[in-house]
Amino acid sequence: MSAHEAPGTYDAVIVGGGHNGLVAAAYLARAGRSVLVLERLGRTGGAAVSTRPFPGVDARLSRYSYLVSLLPRKIVQDLGLDFRLRTRAISSYTPADRDGRPTGLLVGGGEDRTRAAFARFTGSDREWESWQRFYGTTGRAARRIFPTLTEPLPSRAGLRRRVADEDAWRMLFEEPIGAAIEDRFADDLIRGVVLTDALIGTFADAHDPALTQNRCFLYHVIGGGTGAWDVPVGGMGALTDALAGAARAAGARLATGHEAVRVATDGRTAEVTYRTRDGEGTVGARHVLVNASPQALAALTGQEPPEPAEGAQLKVNMLLKRLPRLRDPSVDPREAFAGTFHIAEGYRQLAAAHARAAAGEPPAEPPSEIYCHSLTDPSILGPDLAARGRHTLTLFGLHTPARLFARDHDAVRAELLKATLAQLDRHLAEPLADCLATDAEGRPCIEAKSPLDLERELGLPGGHIFHRALSWPYAEEGGGRWGVETPHANVLLCGAGAVRGGGVSGVPGHNAAMAVLEAGQRQGG
């Protein structure tokens, strides 16, 4: 849509066409509201997209976001989305060297098989029983907390009553998660596997008194009421394509190549100024929903910016000629790479990596986790690639804060990538480099994205995948009824930085739409 096609006023103008903005657009348009989405890039989807990053190679990778847990089934059903998730048969595999021999812990394939794997790895049933009790506790909490994400914000006391388990509340909401992990588990590697859910995109220590790690952990174990992380069939772009289709079908207008640069509001009506390659334009709105970071919201409205955010991950996308063989002969690579493959994520290793990065140096043994999308969903590969046994590999590195890349970005990124892959190679029977496919120009099919790359490409503040530290899922002072409110009554924040934002959930988009519809009911419109 070009600038001159935009009518004068909409019920809602949504700034940013990421998945949350598209969720809001679809809900509002289905409710009969006139909706315009302004997207800076030439496509919608934000970080939840599928792309072909390697020239001449027909593999559609989830280039940024890649797994789904927090998307409520309610949103998929309400919007009639043609979108499916597929469960991974294996939860995780963690390789190790013990008593001079390669071994590992495979979690998944049924309870009996997992119990036996724990016994082989640790020499007893103690850690397995602790695992069952620990995740039984988080599972019960998840079933009570997750449904609240698409309801008005509960109070802290109200959510505590809903959880109705003081041990779970203390473990998740009051004490550093490291205390619970150390109390319940003895094995260093198992402690590390549990802790990783507290560190995804989050630069924190297990005992950080600010409990930033607890908030991250909470959102990683409550999704769907189970904490399962599933594979989007067709890649992450299948979700945002379905959302864009639902929004358009309901009457929303999606304008790509339109960058919002200013929002002026008196609290009742607003005017959004946007820029295209042809110049500037303005459009009126009763409500403005900002599907961008809190920093972007402040810039648009002329407010004081919030504290700077800092991302802390290294995202690596690869295409392989074949899955690499493992040094551990007891595990099939097709199972090991189907779940989350933990590398250098022992409890002490994670602490050492954090301490080194906090001191301004890249981790000596960078921790990371890997998974192969195409083992669960080969539809992302072209027929020729699938027939030739090609596979994708996604790596997510921890404890690599943006500050590490400031002095010499490309050199530090290359250094970290090399060190990260070296940690993986320690557990392979052949170098990963020998397994990489090549693109049409003969180059290895591998790309790495630092936090600063994500800031430049997607506008994520400091490359922070959640836009800022995750929030508790209850009302705090100034949080508003839905957790999307701003100082301006008709301007809402519907991106990952909203309360209960983060991850590919659609929750902030849903909640912002509900806030708009409630306001309309109060005003009789």
Number of C-alpha atoms within 10 A of each C-alpha: 12 13 19 10 8 16 11 11 19 20 19 27 28 30 29 30 28 28 32 33 35 31 30 31 36 28 26 25 24 20 12 12 20 20 29 26 28 27 25 22 17 9 14 27 24 25 23 24 24 24 16 14 20 22 14 11 18 18 26 21 28 26 23 22 19 23 20 21 23 27 15 19 10 11 18 18 11 11 17 12 18 14 17 14 17 13 14 21 16 21 20 22 26 24 25 22 13 11 7 7 10 17 21 24 24 26 23 19 13 10 11 9 13 17 21 17 19 22 16 14 19 16 11 13 16 15 21 19 14 16 20 12 13 17 16 14 17 20 19 17 24 23 17 17 22 21 15 16 23 19 14 16 22 18 14 15 11 13 18 20 13 14 17 14 13 11 11 20 18 14 18 21 17 13 17 22 28 23 12 18 21 14 11 17 20 14 15 14 22 22 23 24 22 20 23 24 19 25 23 24 27 28 23 23 25 26 16 15 14 13 22 23 29 30 23 24 22 23 25 22 23 23 23 19 20 20 20 18 22 21 22 23 20 22 28 27 26 21 26 26 21 19 30 26 17 23 27 18 13 21 19 26 20 23 23 19 20 27 19 23 17 19 24 17 20 11 13 12 17 23 21 23 18 22 18 15 10 10 9 14 16 19 18 22 25 20 25 32 29 29 32 27 25 25 21 21 25 16 15 18 17 12 12 10 13 13 9 12 20 25 30 28 28 27 24 19 21 23 29 23 17 16 20 21 18 21 20 18 12 11 17 12 16 15 22 25 25 22 28 25 25 27 27 24 28 23 22 14 20 26 18 18 24 25 17 17 22 19 11 14 17 24 24 15 20 29 25 26 25 24 23 26 29 25 19 20 18 20 16 23 23 14 12 11 18 16 9 10 13 22 24 27 21 22 23 21 22 26 31 30 28 23 19 23 20 11 9 9 16 12 11 17 20 12 12 24 20 12 18 23 18 16 17 22 18 18 22 18 13 14 16 17 14 12 19 23 20 19 17 11 9 9 12 18 22 20 14 16 20 27 28 26 18 22 19 13 14 17 19 27 24 22 27 27 28 25 25 27 22 24 20 19 22 23 21 15 5 10 15 16 16 25 28 25 22 17 11 16 15 22 31 28 28 36 31 31 25 30 27 25 30 23 21 22 23 27 29 31 33 25 31 32 27 19 21 22 17 13 15 13 10 8 8 7 9
